[in-house]
């Protein structure tokens, strides 16, 4: 990703209500960051049927035409959602490949890839939930998963999971930036457990408080307008994050880390939060390396 350009926000479009909720959220996010918005409709159809084999070209053409219609509707929704914040550039494209590889690869150079939690694929057989789950596991950059909007949540706090890992460090930076842009408060959560440890509970709690303080150091000076609440507690990370985020507008956490509980990586925490959260979730993934 070039440091001299403002990378785009990429959002998957499939025509479902959940997808349109993701488009609107992504458009507002892009407007806050003055980023272009790129709408992608992925067909997931083969274009090469091998030597001597004739493919169903007319069917593919029909799917592309339908995809362009969906993108036109999504473009209108995006421009309307962004308008109260700032006008944005909106680009759209129909891709022949499947949603997961298309969005996964675009994530490498995107500010953020955005998808809905549930929706139907072009052929009406695949839940978009499988797309969001795959991207949280394999994308080459941050992924936002957006549930269908229910109520205006702009006055609610942003919650960030902190465990001291590199992805968590990026999550903290993103969470503070989003809180500042949205005039929101921030709740930073770090959990610990005595499982397989022989230190006193007081010592473990003190160490956990020190780790959280270390990971938040400097942000109060950079974002003095953001009120911060610190939560340090003995618990499973996903359970406490979901409890704290019950009234949040956004959760931000890393995809790889210690997770705050032995034997439970933050990757598994991200999936637990993904399937349990009612608000948008940003999962920070590394931009290099493949899993």
ZIRAZI-V326181 format. One record per residue. N is the residue number from 1. RES is the residue in one letter. SS is DSSP state (2 for helix, 1 for strand, 0 for the rest). PHI is phi in whole degrees, 0 to 359 (* if undefined). Layout:
BEGIN
N_RES_SS_PHI / N_RES_SS_PHI
END
This chain:
BEGIN
1_X_0_* / 2_X_0_285 / 3_X_0_279 / 4_X_0_265 / 5_X_0_237 / 6_X_0_268 / 7_X_0_294 / 8_X_0_281 / 9_X_1_264 / 10_X_1_252 / 11_X_1_226 / 12_X_1_278 / 13_X_0_239 / 14_X_0_228 / 15_X_0_92 / 16_X_0_283 / 17_X_2_297 / 18_X_2_296 / 19_X_2_295 / 20_X_2_293 / 21_X_2_298 / 22_X_2_295 / 23_X_2_299 / 24_X_2_295 / 25_X_2_296 / 26_X_2_297 / 27_X_2_295 / 28_X_2_294 / 29_X_2_299 / 30_X_2_299 / 31_X_2_296 / 32_X_2_300 / 33_X_2_264 / 34_X_0_55 / 35_X_0_256 / 36_X_0_290 / 37_X_1_247 / 38_X_1_242 / 39_X_1_264 / 40_X_1_236 / 41_X_1_248 / 42_X_1_259 / 43_X_0_282 / 44_X_0_70 / 45_X_0_241 / 46_X_0_286 / 47_X_0_248 / 48_X_0_237 / 49_X_0_259 / 50_X_0_90 / 51_X_0_301 / 52_X_0_75 / 53_X_0_247 / 54_X_0_262 / 55_X_0_267 / 56_X_0_282 / 57_X_2_301 / 58_X_2_299 / 59_X_2_296 / 60_X_2_296 / 61_X_2_299 / 62_X_2_295 / 63_X_2_294 / 64_X_2_295 / 65_X_2_298 / 66_X_2_296 / 67_X_2_297 / 68_X_2_295 / 69_X_2_294 / 70_X_2_299 / 71_X_2_292 / 72_X_2_296 / 73_X_2_296 / 74_X_2_295 / 75_X_2_297 / 76_X_2_299 / 77_X_2_296 / 78_X_2_294 / 79_X_2_296 / 80_X_2_293 / 81_X_2_291 / 82_X_2_281 / 83_X_2_307 / 84_X_0_297 / 85_X_0_263 / 86_X_0_188 / 87_X_0_289 / 88_X_0_230 / 89_X_0_276 / 90_X_1_239 / 91_X_1_243 / 92_X_1_219 / 93_X_1_204 / 94_X_1_259 / 95_X_1_251 / 96_X_0_284 / 97_X_0_287 / 98_X_0_286 / 99_X_2_302 / 100_X_2_298 / 101_X_2_296 / 102_X_2_296 / 103_X_2_291 / 104_X_2_300 / 105_X_2_287 / 106_X_2_294 / 107_X_2_298 / 108_X_2_303 / 109_X_2_248 / 110_X_0_261 / 111_X_0_294 / 112_X_1_198 / 113_X_1_253 / 114_X_1_237 / 115_X_1_221 / 116_X_1_276 / 117_X_0_282 / 118_X_0_222 / 119_X_0_174 / 120_X_1_256 / 121_X_0_284 / 122_X_0_304 / 123_X_0_269 / 124_X_0_72 / 125_X_0_242 / 126_X_0_251 / 127_X_1_290 / 128_X_2_296 / 129_X_2_304 / 130_X_2_290 / 131_X_2_291 / 132_X_2_298 / 133_X_2_296 / 134_X_2_295 / 135_X_2_291 / 136_X_2_299 / 137_X_2_273 / 138_X_2_231 / 139_X_0_296 / 140_X_0_262 / 141_X_0_183 / 142_X_0_298 / 143_X_1_233 / 144_X_1_251 / 145_X_1_244 / 146_X_1_243 / 147_X_0_284 / 148_X_0_298 / 149_X_0_298 / 150_X_0_243 / 151_X_0_224 / 152_X_0_289 / 153_X_0_245 / 154_X_0_294 / 155_X_0_270 / 156_X_0_272 / 157_X_1_284 / 158_X_1_254 / 159_X_1_247 / 160_X_1_233 / 161_X_1_271 / 162_X_0_235 / 163_X_0_222 / 164_X_0_89 / 165_X_0_283 / 166_X_2_303 / 167_X_2_294 / 168_X_2_294 / 169_X_2_299 / 170_X_2_294 / 171_X_2_298 / 172_X_2_299 / 173_X_2_298 / 174_X_2_295 / 175_X_2_298 / 176_X_2_295 / 177_X_2_298 / 178_X_2_295 / 179_X_2_298 / 180_X_2_294 / 181_X_2_294 / 182_X_2_260 / 183_X_0_55 / 184_X_0_246 / 185_X_0_275 / 186_X_1_233 / 187_X_1_243 / 188_X_1_259 / 189_X_1_243 / 190_X_1_226 / 191_X_1_247 / 192_X_1_219 / 193_X_0_214 / 194_X_0_272 / 195_X_0_301 / 196_X_0_65 / 197_X_0_235 / 198_X_0_238 / 199_X_0_281 / 200_X_0_290 / 201_X_2_298 / 202_X_2_296 / 203_X_2_296 / 204_X_2_295 / 205_X_2_293 / 206_X_2_297 / 207_X_2_297 / 208_X_2_294 / 209_X_2_297 / 210_X_2_293 / 211_X_2_297 / 212_X_2_296 / 213_X_2_300 / 214_X_2_297 / 215_X_2_284 / 216_X_2_263 / 217_X_0_301 / 218_X_0_93 / 219_X_2_285 / 220_X_2_297 / 221_X_2_286 / 222_X_2_285 / 223_X_0_234 / 224_X_0_295 / 225_X_0_278 / 226_X_0_263 / 227_X_0_289 / 228_X_1_236 / 229_X_1_249 / 230_X_1_256 / 231_X_1_240 / 232_X_1_236 / 233_X_1_204 / 234_X_1_278 / 235_X_0_183 / 236_X_0_283 / 237_X_2_299 / 238_X_2_297 / 239_X_2_298 / 240_X_2_290 / 241_X_2_300 / 242_X_2_293 / 243_X_2_296 / 244_X_2_294 / 245_X_2_274 / 246_X_2_301 / 247_X_2_239 / 248_X_1_264 / 249_X_1_263 / 250_X_1_196 / 251_X_1_244 / 252_X_1_233 / 253_X_1_206 / 254_X_1_273 / 255_X_0_268 / 256_X_0_227 / 257_X_0_175 / 258_X_0_285 / 259_X_0_79 / 260_X_0_79 / 261_X_1_212 / 262_X_0_306 / 263_X_0_83 / 264_X_1_235 / 265_X_0_289 / 266_X_2_293 / 267_X_2_299 / 268_X_2_291 / 269_X_2_297 / 270_X_2_302 / 271_X_2_291 / 272_X_2_295 / 273_X_2_292 / 274_X_2_305 / 275_X_2_276 / 276_X_2_247 / 277_X_0_277 / 278_X_0_258 / 279_X_0_242 / 280_X_1_304 / 281_X_1_229 / 282_X_1_253 / 283_X_1_252 / 284_X_1_274 / 285_X_0_244 / 286_X_0_293 / 287_X_0_274 / 288_X_0_239 / 289_X_0_89 / 290_X_0_238 / 291_X_0_241
END
